[in-house]
Each structure stands twice: as C-alpha cells, then as structure tokens.
C-alpha cells in the first residue's frame, strides 16, 4: 500500500472512531436524560398525590378516633344495661321476699 492510500485509510479509521465515540456519548446522554425524566415524573407524581395522601391520613385518624368512641359508647351502654338488669333482679328478689312475707 502506498502513502496516500494509507493516509486515506487512517483518516477513514479516525472518522469511524469519532462517529463511534459520538454515538456512545449520545447514547449515554439519552440514558441520563431518560433517568432524569423518570425521576422528574416520579417527583411530579408524589407532588400531585400529596393532597390525596394527606386526605387518606386524615381519614385514617378519624376512623381510629371513631372506633375508640364506638368502643367507649359500647362500654357505657353495657354498664347501663348491666345496671338495669341488676336492678331488675333486685326488684324480682324484693317481690319474691314480699310475697313470702305476705304468705306467712
């Protein structure tokens, strides 16, 4: 091979290598852009759903509070019912005792 052919071959090789390097750089940049876009999308989703998350947390707190209130009300009602039943039993005992006294 002669000098001009070798120079042309070397120049072609150099251009090919530059193109490969540019392609690699472009692919890396595209990957970085894609990662940035994904990250930005995730941040945007979190930002958009922040109000929904606050509403959900509030609802859960209210649900827990109402559950406690229901339990407390249930206990109070059970006390009232138990007291009423005890008073009824005492009343029946008094009636039986009175009837026993009368029959003697």
DAWO-V440011 format. One record per helix or strand of 3 or more residues. SS is the DSSP state (h for helix, s for strand). FROM is the first residue (numbers start at 1). LEN is the number of residues. If there is no record, write none. Layout:
SS_FROM_LEN / SS_FROM_LEN
This chain:
h_3_101
